[in-house]
């Protein structure tokens, strides 16, 4: 089950750098609030897949449920409840406001992961003629 995958790790690092860039330099109404949430699901998925050789669907569902949990905790104002308001980085990472649009963004990230992985498997099958399932 434990298996380091350089390709997945490189994708995760690239997505992390993009997320940091969005957080530091983008102040708009679309990329920062929505695209960032789509990408964070993909980032977490590829980070996990960097170290664990787990099934695509189960891993993606786990990441999606994790994202939904964080969003639900935002609904209950967990940052304030835990007294983390003065810690800017934690406050930004966890978030402060529940949004149904965020739930949709996370779901879009989940769908993109499944699409990317299915496309990757299809290319692999065409190239090498092996049978594999997602």
C-alpha positions in Angstrom: 0.0 0.0 0.0 2.8 2.4 0.8 4.6 3.3 -2.5 6.2 6.6 -3.4 5.1 7.9 -6.9 7.3 10.7 -8.2 4.8 11.7 -10.9 1.9 12.2 -8.5 4.2 14.0 -6.1 5.3 16.4 -8.9 1.7 17.1 -9.8 0.9 17.8 -6.1 3.8 20.2 -5.8 2.9 22.0 -9.0 -0.7 22.4 -7.8 0.5 23.6 -4.4 2.6 26.3 -6.1 -0.4 27.3 -8.1 -2.6 27.5 -5.0 0.0 29.6 -3.2 0.2 31.9 -6.3 -3.6 32.2 -6.3 -3.6 33.0 -2.5 -0.8 35.6 -2.8 -1.5 37.3 -6.1 -5.1 36.8 -7.3 -7.9 39.0 -5.9 -10.7 38.3 -8.3 -14.3 36.9 -8.1 -13.7 33.6 -10.0 -10.2 32.2 -9.8 -9.5 32.6 -6.1 -12.8 31.6 -4.7 -13.8 28.8 -7.1 -10.9 27.6 -9.2 -8.8 27.4 -6.0 -11.4 25.1 -4.4 -11.5 22.9 -7.5 -7.7 22.6 -7.5 -7.4 21.9 -3.7 -9.3 18.7 -4.1 -7.1 17.6 -7.0 -4.0 18.7 -5.0 -4.9 16.6 -1.9 -5.8 13.6 -4.1 -2.4 13.6 -5.9 -0.6 14.2 -2.6 -2.2 11.2 -1.1 -1.5 9.1 -4.3 2.1 10.2 -4.0 2.5 7.9 -1.0 -0.3 5.4 -1.1 -1.1 3.0 -3.8 -4.9 3.0 -3.2 -7.8 2.7 -5.7 -8.7 5.8 -7.6 -12.4 6.0 -6.8 -12.0 5.3 -3.1 -9.2 7.8 -2.7 -11.1 10.5 -4.6 -14.2 9.9 -2.5 -12.2 10.1 0.7 -10.7 13.4 -0.4 -14.2 14.7 -1.4 -15.6 13.7 2.0 -12.6 15.4 3.7 -13.4 18.6 1.8 -17.1 18.4 2.6 -16.1 17.9 6.3 -13.9 21.0 6.3 -16.7 23.0 4.7 -19.2 21.7 7.3 -16.8 22.8 10.0 -16.8 26.2 8.5 -20.6 26.3 8.9 -20.0 25.8 12.6 -17.3 28.5 12.7 -14.7 26.0 13.9 -11.9 28.6 13.6 -13.5 30.8 16.2 -14.6 27.9 18.3 -11.0 26.6 18.5 -9.6 30.1 19.0 -7.5 30.0 15.8 -8.6 33.4 14.5 -5.3 35.0 15.3 -3.4 32.4 13.3 -3.8 33.8 9.8 -2.4 30.8 7.9 -4.7 28.3 9.7 -7.6 30.6 9.4 -7.1 30.9 5.6 -6.5 27.1 5.2 -9.6 26.1 7.2 -11.7 28.9 6.0 -14.3 31.0 7.8 -17.5 30.9 5.7 -19.7 28.0 4.6 -20.7 28.1 1.0 -22.8 25.8 -1.2 -20.7 27.0 -4.1 -17.6 25.7 -2.4 -19.3 22.3 -2.1 -20.0 22.4 -5.9 -16.4 23.4 -6.5 -15.1 20.5 -4.5 -17.4 18.2 -6.4 -16.1 19.6 -9.7 -12.5 18.8 -8.5 -13.6 15.3 -7.6 -15.2 14.8 -11.1 -12.0 16.2 -12.7 -9.8 13.7 -10.8 -12.0 10.8 -12.0 -11.8 12.2 -15.6 -8.0 12.7 -15.5 -7.4 9.3 -14.1 -9.8 7.6 -16.6 -8.1 9.4 -19.4 -4.7 8.5 -18.1 -5.7 4.8 -17.9 -7.2 4.9 -21.4 -4.0 6.2 -22.8 -2.0 3.6 -21.0 -4.3 0.8 -22.3 -4.0 2.1 -25.8 -0.2 2.3 -25.6 0.4 -1.0 -23.8 -2.7 -3.0 -24.5 -3.1 -4.0 -20.8 -6.4 -4.3 -18.9 -6.8 -2.1 -15.9 -9.8 -0.9 -14.0 -10.4 2.3 -12.1 
